[in-house]
Amino acid sequence: MKKKILLISTFSLILFMGISFALDPDSITDNDFLKFANASEYDKYNEGNVLLNQIPDPAEPGSYVEIRFKLENLGGAKSKDVTVEILPKYPFSLEQGDSQIRKVGSLYSRQIGEYGVVVYYKLRIDKNAVEGKNQIYLRYMAEENGGWHLLGPYEIRLQTHDSILSVESSITEPEIIKPGDNAKLKLKLKNSADSIIQDIKVKLDLSSVPFATIGSTNEKSFYQMGSKEETEIEFNLVAESDASSKVYKIPIDLRYSDYLGNNYVKNTSFGVLVGASPELVAILESSDIYKAKSKGNIVFKFINKGLAKIKFLNVKIGNNNDFELLSPSEVYVGNIDSDDYETFESKIYLKDTKKERIIFPLALEYYDSNNKKYSEEVKLELKLFSEKEAKEIGLSKENKYVGVVITILIVVVGLLIYWFFLRRKDKGH
């Protein structure tokens, strides 16, 4: 009976102590049966400190990052007057006026999970920050332990969100590619990131342009590029023989990965110029003037012997003391296709001159298919002949009507003379 009473009393004592512990958290103390979720530097006053998240993740140099820490009391006793201080260092800094210190207050024993306290900071990131994982530290202080206790390091991930591989320049040799000719294309690539990029592939899309690669495919690849590194790659191109003269945009596909294993695709384009230097020939095609002190028409002819179209041809006839223009001195000819020609006619009066050749100075202005302007001056000759030379080569012919008139005049004059003498003879009788 005594043993039974003793067991009941012991059970009641244990139950009472359990209820007391439940009602008064401050009375709970560490014991061999209480396990903590992390190692403790500060004995039974053990706050579990966790970097809850960063927004955005990864953050971008030159912008802001929001970070949240979660404080949990994993220990068996209340921790009073908890103060947390962030220790920012480059590339992180607080906005002016924001305090590094956050007053948390008390954390009860086993205040964990959804009951933990979240501490928030917003940090500015320097624009020259190095991409990758950058560290930051906290420290905390509580009434019970006195002094500061360092926490961390915590890692903040930084990465430029914009595409970090770019085409810095594109050069063709020659600069202007003639239809049917070969050319060398040089592309300069730059890694603008603060870390390496790898598995780089560069592909030209030639499906909609009159080019093809020769000696290699339209794709190049290489293993990696270091931070800020530049590299040059080459393609050998050939322009189709019937390619029109103009600027062609060639799409380019860039694919690569960063050091975190993220894959990137960037689509861009560059221009390639197809064309040929104009070959304009000017001639004096015909004239009905062959001697001085005469007027007539001369015909100028302009021939496009080149591969490219000639546009907006304008012609000015310069002054010369040997002739006088009887028509406008400036003529707009217009466009001349490849292997084609245009003409215009001018009315001229040749002055009294002893020269055998008359020079017509022409100022030509025109554009090629790529709107590049050209200006040149040409001198065209008109050969003059004497009356005798003109007749010998058939430029001058006797007018048959003039001969008839002369013959009639001779007959008339003869008849008049005959009539005159006949009349005198009759009077003499």
C-alpha positions in Angstrom: 0.0 0.0 0.0 2.9 2.3 0.9 4.6 1.5 -2.4 1.4 2.3 -4.3 1.1 5.7 -2.5 4.7 6.5 -3.3 4.3 5.8 -7.1 1.2 8.0 -7.2 3.0 10.8 -5.5 6.1 10.6 -7.8 3.8 10.6 -10.9 1.9 13.7 -9.6 5.2 15.5 -9.0 6.5 14.8 -12.5 3.1 15.9 -14.0 3.1 19.1 -11.9 6.7 19.9 -13.0 5.7 19.3 -16.7 2.7 21.6 -16.4 4.9 24.3 -14.7 7.5 24.1 -17.5 4.8 24.5 -20.2 3.3 27.5 -18.5 6.6 29.3 -17.8 9.0 29.1 -20.8 11.6 31.0 -18.9 11.9 28.1 -16.4 13.0 25.7 -19.2 16.8 25.0 -19.0 19.1 23.1 -21.2 19.6 19.5 -20.5 20.9 16.4 -22.1 17.6 15.6 -23.8 17.4 19.0 -25.6 19.1 19.1 -29.0 19.8 22.2 -31.0 19.4 22.5 -34.7 22.8 24.2 -35.2 26.0 24.5 -33.3 26.1 27.1 -30.6 28.8 29.7 -29.9 26.8 31.2 -27.2 25.7 28.4 -25.0 22.0 28.1 -24.2 21.1 31.5 -25.7 21.3 30.1 -29.2 19.5 32.0 -32.0 19.4 30.2 -35.3 20.3 32.8 -38.0 19.3 32.0 -41.6 19.5 34.0 -44.8 15.9 33.6 -45.7 16.1 35.0 -49.3 17.4 37.7 -51.6 15.3 39.6 -54.1 16.1 39.5 -56.9 18.2 36.4 -57.2 20.6 36.8 -58.7 20.9 40.6 -58.2 22.4 42.9 -60.8 25.4 45.2 -60.3 24.3 48.9 -60.2 20.9 48.1 -58.7 19.5 47.0 -55.3 19.0 43.8 -53.5 16.6 43.0 -50.6 17.8 40.5 -48.1 15.9 38.9 -45.2 17.3 37.0 -42.3 15.2 34.8 -40.1 16.1 34.6 -36.4 15.0 31.6 -34.4 15.7 30.8 -30.7 16.7 27.2 -30.8 17.8 27.3 -27.2 16.0 26.4 -24.0 15.8 29.9 -22.5 14.5 33.3 -23.4 16.9 35.6 -25.1 16.3 39.3 -24.2 16.9 42.6 -26.0 18.3 41.0 -29.1 20.0 43.5 -31.5 21.1 42.7 -35.0 23.6 44.7 -37.0 24.5 44.2 -40.7 28.1 44.8 -41.6 28.0 45.8 -45.3 31.2 45.9 -47.3 32.0 46.5 -50.9 30.1 46.1 -53.2 27.2 46.5 -50.8 26.1 49.7 -49.0 23.0 51.0 -47.2 21.0 53.9 -48.4 21.8 57.2 -46.7 19.8 57.5 -43.5 19.2 53.8 -43.1 20.6 52.3 -39.9 22.7 49.1 -39.8 21.0 48.1 -36.5 17.7 46.4 -36.1 16.1 46.1 -32.6 14.6 42.6 -32.5 13.5 42.5 -28.8 13.1 39.2 -26.9 13.1 35.7 -28.5 11.4 33.0 -26.4 12.8 29.6 -26.1 12.0 27.4 -29.1 10.6 30.4 -31.0 11.1 28.9 -34.4 9.4 28.3 -37.7 6.6 30.6 -38.5 7.2 32.3 -35.1 10.8 33.3 -36.0 11.6 37.0 -36.5 12.5 38.3 -39.9 15.1 41.1 -40.2 15.0 43.1 -43.5 17.7 45.2 -45.3 17.8 46.9 -48.7 21.3 47.3 -50.0 22.7 49.2 -53.0 25.1 47.3 -55.2 28.0 49.0 -56.8 27.9 49.1 -60.6 31.4 47.7 -60.8 30.6 44.7 -58.6 32.1 41.4 -59.6 29.6 38.8 -60.7 29.3 35.7 -58.6 28.9 35.1 -54.9 29.6 38.0 -52.7 29.8 37.7 -48.9 28.1 39.7 -46.2 28.2 39.4 -42.4 25.9 40.1 -39.5 26.5 40.4 -35.8 24.1 40.2 -32.9 24.0 41.0 -29.2 21.6 39.9 -26.4 21.3 41.0 -22.8 22.3 37.6 -21.4 25.6 37.1 -23.2 26.9 40.6 -23.6 29.1 41.8 -26.4 28.8 41.2 -30.1 28.8 37.8 -31.8 29.7 37.6 -35.5 27.4 35.7 -37.9 28.1 34.6 -41.4 29.4 34.8 -44.0 26.2 34.8 -46.1 26.4 34.7 -49.9 24.6 37.2 -52.1 24.5 36.1 -55.8 25.2 38.8 -58.4 25.0 38.5 -62.1 24.4 40.9 -65.0 20.9 40.2 -66.4 21.7 41.6 -69.8 23.3 39.4 -72.4 27.0 39.5 -71.6 28.4 38.3 -74.9 28.3 40.9 -77.7 29.5 41.4 -81.2 31.7 44.5 -80.9 32.5 44.9 -84.6 32.1 43.3 -88.0 34.6 43.9 -90.9 34.6 42.6 -94.4 37.7 42.5 -96.6 37.1 44.1 -99.1 34.7 46.6 -97.5 32.4 46.4 -100.6 31.9 42.9 -102.0 31.3 42.6 -105.7 28.7 40.1 -106.9 30.4 36.8 -107.5 33.5 37.7 -105.5 34.9 36.2 -102.3 35.4 38.1 -99.0 36.7 37.5 -95.5 34.3 38.3 -92.6 35.9 39.2 -89.2 33.7 39.3 -86.1 35.0 40.6 -82.8 33.3 39.2 -79.8 33.5 40.5 -76.2 32.6 38.9 -72.9 31.4 41.9 -70.8 30.9 39.7 -67.7 33.1 39.6 -64.6 33.4 35.8 -65.0 34.1 33.3 -67.7 31.5 32.1 -70.2 31.8 28.8 -71.9 30.4 26.5 -74.6 30.2 29.4 -77.1 28.6 28.9 -80.5 28.4 31.5 -83.2 26.1 30.7 -86.2 25.4 32.8 -89.3 21.9 32.6 -90.8 22.5 32.8 -94.6 19.1 31.4 -95.6 17.7 34.8 -96.7 20.8 36.6 -98.1 22.8 35.9 -101.3 25.9 34.6 -99.5 27.4 31.3 -98.8 30.4 30.2 -96.7 33.3 28.6 -98.5 36.0 26.4 -96.9 34.0 25.9 -93.7 30.5 25.8 -92.3 28.5 28.8 -91.2 29.0 27.9 -87.5 32.1 28.4 -85.2 32.4 27.2 -81.6 35.0 27.5 -78.9 35.3 26.4 -75.3 35.4 29.6 -73.2 36.2 33.3 -72.9 37.6 35.0 -69.7 36.2 38.1 -68.1 36.4 41.1 -70.3 38.1 39.1 -72.9 37.8 39.8 -76.7 38.3 37.3 -79.5 38.0 37.4 -83.2 36.6 34.8 -85.5 36.6 34.6 -89.3 34.3 33.3 -92.0 35.0 33.1 -95.7 32.0 34.2 -97.7 31.2 34.4 -101.4 28.5 36.7 -102.8 26.1 35.2 -105.5 26.8 36.5 -109.0 23.4 38.0 -109.4 23.3 39.7 -106.0 21.8 43.2 -106.1 23.9 46.1 -104.9 22.7 47.0 -101.5 23.3 46.5 -97.7 22.3 43.0 -96.5 21.6 42.2 -92.9 23.0 38.9 -91.9 21.4 37.4 -88.7 23.7 35.9 -86.2 22.9 33.4 -83.4 25.0 33.4 -80.2 24.7 30.7 -77.7 26.8 30.3 -74.5 26.7 29.4 -70.8 27.8 31.2 -67.7 29.8 29.7 -64.8 26.6 28.9 -62.9 25.4 26.7 -65.8 22.8 29.1 -67.1 22.3 29.0 -70.8 21.9 32.1 -73.0 20.7 32.7 -76.5 21.2 36.1 -78.2 20.1 37.0 -81.7 21.6 40.0 -83.4 22.7 41.0 -86.9 25.3 42.9 -88.9 25.5 44.6 -92.3 27.4 43.5 -95.3 27.7 45.8 -98.3 27.4 44.4 -101.9 28.2 46.7 -104.8 30.6 47.6 -107.5 32.2 50.9 -108.5 30.2 52.6 -111.3 31.6 52.5 -114.8 30.0 55.5 -116.6 31.2 56.3 -120.1 30.3 59.5 -121.9 30.6 60.0 -125.6 29.5 62.6 -128.2 27.4 60.3 -130.3 26.4 62.5 -133.3 26.3 66.0 -134.6 25.0 67.8 -137.6 27.5 70.6 -137.2 30.8 70.2 -139.0 32.1 73.7 -139.6 32.4 77.1 -137.9 29.7 79.8 -138.0 26.9 77.2 -138.1 24.3 75.9 -135.7 22.8 72.5 -135.2 22.3 69.7 -132.7 24.7 67.4 -131.0 23.8 64.2 -129.1 25.5 63.1 -125.9 25.4 59.5 -124.9 26.0 58.0 -121.4 26.7 54.2 -121.1 26.6 52.2 -117.9 29.3 49.5 -118.3 29.4 48.5 -114.7 27.5 45.8 -112.6 25.7 48.3 -110.5 22.9 50.7 -111.3 23.7 54.4 -111.8 21.2 56.7 -110.2 20.2 60.4 -110.5 22.7 61.3 -113.2 22.9 65.1 -113.7 25.0 66.7 -116.5 26.2 70.3 -116.7 27.7 71.6 -120.0 30.5 74.1 -119.2 31.3 77.4 -120.9 33.6 77.6 -123.9 34.4 80.6 -126.1 34.1 78.5 -129.2 30.4 77.9 -129.0 27.2 79.2 -127.6 24.5 77.0 -126.0 21.0 77.5 -127.5 19.5 75.0 -125.1 19.7 74.6 -121.2 23.2 74.0 -119.9 22.1 71.6 -117.2 20.2 68.3 -118.0 18.9 65.7 -115.6 19.4 62.3 -117.2 18.1 60.1 -114.4 18.9 56.4 -113.8 20.8 54.1 -116.0 20.7 50.3 -115.4 23.7 48.1 -115.9 24.5 47.5 -119.5 22.2 50.3 -120.7 22.5 53.9 -121.8 20.7 57.2 -122.0 21.1 60.2 -124.4 20.1 63.8 -124.6 20.4 66.5 -127.3 21.7 70.0 -127.2 21.4 72.9 -129.7 24.7 74.6 -130.3 26.0 77.6 -132.3 29.6 77.4 -133.4 31.4 80.7 -133.5 33.9 81.8 -136.0 36.9 79.7 -135.1 40.0 78.4 -136.9 40.2 75.4 -134.5 40.0 71.9 -135.9 38.4 70.5 -132.6 35.9 72.0 -130.2 35.9 70.8 -126.6 32.7 70.3 -124.7 33.4 70.2 -120.9 30.8 68.2 -119.0 30.4 68.0 -115.2 28.8 64.7 -114.1 27.1 63.9 -110.8 25.5 60.6 -109.9 25.0 58.0 -107.2 25.6 54.3 -107.1 23.1 51.7 -105.8 24.3 52.2 -102.2 23.7 56.0 -102.5 27.4 56.9 -102.6 27.9 60.1 -104.5 30.3 60.4 -107.4 31.5 63.5 -109.2 33.7 63.7 -112.3 34.5 65.9 -115.2 34.9 64.8 -118.8 35.8 66.5 -122.0 34.2 65.5 -125.3 35.6 66.6 -128.7 33.8 67.7 -131.8 36.0 67.6 -135.0 35.5 70.4 -137.6 36.1 70.1 -141.3 36.6 72.5 -144.2 34.0 72.7 -146.9 36.1 70.6 -149.2 36.8 67.9 -146.5 33.1 67.9 -145.6 32.2 67.2 -149.2 34.9 64.5 -149.6 33.6 62.5 -146.6 30.0 63.1 -147.5 29.2 65.5 -144.7 28.4 68.3 -147.2 26.5 67.7 -150.5 25.6 70.1 -153.3 22.0 71.1 -153.3 20.5 70.0 -156.6 17.9 72.7 -156.4 20.7 75.3 -156.3 22.1 73.9 -159.5 18.7 74.0 -161.2 18.2 77.6 -160.1 21.6 78.5 -161.5 20.9 76.8 -164.8 17.6 78.6 -165.1 19.4 81.9 -164.3 22.0 81.2 -167.0 19.3 80.4 -169.6 17.3 83.5 -168.6 20.4 85.7 -168.8 21.3 84.2 -172.2 17.8 84.7 -173.5 17.9 88.3 -172.4 21.2 88.9 -174.0 20.0 87.3 -177.2 16.8 89.3 -177.2 18.8 92.5 -176.6 21.2 92.0 -179.6 18.4 90.8 -181.8 16.4 93.9 -181.1 19.4 96.2 -181.9 19.9 94.4 -185.2 16.3 95.0 -186.2 16.7 98.7 -185.5 19.7 98.8 -187.7 17.8 97.8 -190.7 
